[in-house]
């Protein structure tokens, strides 16, 4: 999907400004925004959404303009906010921090005067002297109000990715090897390959387990961030594996 031609929109804004007899930069920007808001959804929404991303975290005026008064925003931290609650949280980056979000792969589905935009947000952030990159998947629902697109609902999720392995003592790995059983119904096999662990359903494909702690691992290429916690008893033995998925634990018992 191609983004709107920014040059043509800018020239359109200048034409509107010239027609009104006012040539200030603020008025030109307002005229450009007004022209953009009235374009077809496939052209307007990716560009409007990028303007919203460009305004984060300190410029609430753009969000004030494009948010419907009845908008509902669901953040990555599961907070549900009204328009005023969302705007109240705006403020500049703390010292030592900077960042930007680029809208990528926008997909627009129209339902009359309502349109749904699903897009990937590519965040580049600098925290003091360290650089981090975060991927988001967002759904923004827009509606025409008096002919202009306004954001009425939004939800954003963080796209999981494999973490960088944490160095651990490879001598501990043998203690985790074995078969674990869930309520006598399902079995999960853990094996050691060189200085790493693999795991999977018994008689199924075994996939890499990535160490994020001395006894905590995650499934590689998992989109639900499952943690596998091998519980070390007081005598050093391992008899249980806790599978933490969606912040809830299931206990798998190791078969002797």
Residue pairs with C-beta under 8 A, 6 or more apart in sequence:
1 42
1 46
1 105
1 106
1 107
1 108
3 43
3 46
3 47
3 50
3 106
4 36
4 39
4 43
4 44
4 46
4 47
6 47
9 32
9 35
9 36
9 47
10 32
12 31
12 32
12 35
13 28
13 29
13 31
13 32
13 33
13 34
13 35
14 28
14 31
16 31
16 34
16 35
17 23
17 24
17 27
17 28
17 31
20 27
20 31
33 51
33 65
34 148
36 44
36 47
36 48
37 44
37 48
37 66
37 148
37 149
38 44
38 147
38 148
38 149
41 108
41 110
41 115
41 117
41 142
41 149
42 108
42 110
44 149
45 106
45 108
45 115
45 117
45 140
45 142
45 149
46 103
46 106
46 108
46 117
46 119
48 66
48 142
48 149
48 151
49 103
49 106
49 117
49 119
49 140
50 102
50 103
51 62
51 66
52 62
52 63
52 66
52 151
53 100
53 101
53 102
53 103
53 121
54 62
54 100
55 61
55 62
55 63
56 101
57 90
57 91
57 92
57 93
58 90
58 91
58 92
58 93
59 90
60 87
60 90
63 86
63 87
63 90
64 87
66 149
66 150
66 151
67 83
67 86
67 87
67 150
67 151
68 83
68 143
68 145
68 150
68 151
68 152
69 83
70 83
70 152
71 82
71 83
71 86
71 150
71 151
71 152
71 153
71 154
72 80
72 81
72 82
72 152
72 153
72 154
73 80
73 81
73 82
73 83
73 86
73 153
73 154
73 155
74 80
74 81
74 154
74 155
74 156
75 81
75 156
76 136
76 156
76 157
76 158
81 89
93 99
96 127
96 128
97 125
97 126
97 127
97 128
98 125
98 126
99 123
99 124
99 125
99 126
100 123
100 124
101 121
101 122
101 123
101 124
101 136
102 121
102 122
102 124
103 119
103 120
103 121
104 119
104 120
104 121
104 122
105 119
105 120
106 117
106 118
106 119
107 117
107 118
107 119
108 115
108 116
108 117
109 115
109 116
109 118
113 143
113 144
114 141
114 142
114 143
114 144
114 152
115 141
115 142
115 143
115 149
116 139
116 140
116 141
116 142
117 139
117 140
117 141
117 142
118 137
118 138
118 139
118 140
119 137
119 138
119 140
120 135
120 136
120 137
120 138
120 159
121 135
121 136
121 137
121 138
121 156
122 133
122 135
123 133
123 134
123 135
123 136
124 131
124 133
125 131
125 132
125 133
125 134
126 132
134 158
135 158
135 159
135 161
136 156
136 157
136 158
136 159
137 156
137 157
137 159
138 154
138 155
138 156
138 157
139 153
139 154
139 155
140 151
140 153
140 154
141 151
141 152
141 153
141 154
142 149
142 150
142 151
142 152
143 149
143 150
143 152
144 150
159 223
160 222
160 223
160 224
160 225
162 210
162 218
162 220
162 221
163 210
163 212
163 218
165 210
165 211
165 212
166 211
166 212
166 213
167 211
168 211
168 213
168 214
169 214
170 195
172 214
172 215
173 192
173 195
173 196
173 197
174 192
175 230
175 232
175 236
175 237
175 238
176 190
176 197
176 215
176 230
176 238
176 241
177 190
177 191
177 192
177 197
178 189
178 190
178 238
178 254
178 255
179 187
179 188
179 189
179 190
179 202
179 254
179 255
180 187
180 188
180 189
180 190
180 240
180 241
180 252
180 253
180 254
180 255
181 187
181 188
181 252
181 253
181 254
181 255
182 188
182 250
182 251
182 252
186 201
187 201
187 202
187 255
188 199
188 200
188 201
188 202
188 241
188 252
189 199
189 200
189 201
189 202
189 206
190 197
190 198
190 199
190 209
190 241
191 197
191 198
191 199
191 206
192 198
196 208
196 209
196 211
197 208
197 209
197 211
197 217
198 206
198 207
198 208
198 209
199 206
199 207
199 209
199 217
199 219
199 228
200 206
200 207
207 219
207 220
207 221
208 220
209 217
209 218
209 219
209 220
209 228
210 217
210 218
210 219
210 220
211 217
212 218
212 227
215 229
215 230
215 231
215 232
215 238
216 227
216 228
216 229
216 230
217 227
217 228
217 230
218 225
218 226
218 227
218 228
219 226
219 228
224 245
224 246
225 245
226 243
226 244
226 245
227 242
227 243
227 244
227 245
228 241
228 242
228 243
228 244
229 241
229 242
229 243
229 244
230 238
230 240
230 241
231 238
231 239
231 240
231 241
231 242
232 238
233 239
238 254
239 253
239 254
240 251
240 252
240 253
240 254
241 251
241 252
241 254
242 249
242 250
242 251
242 252
243 249
243 250
243 251
243 252
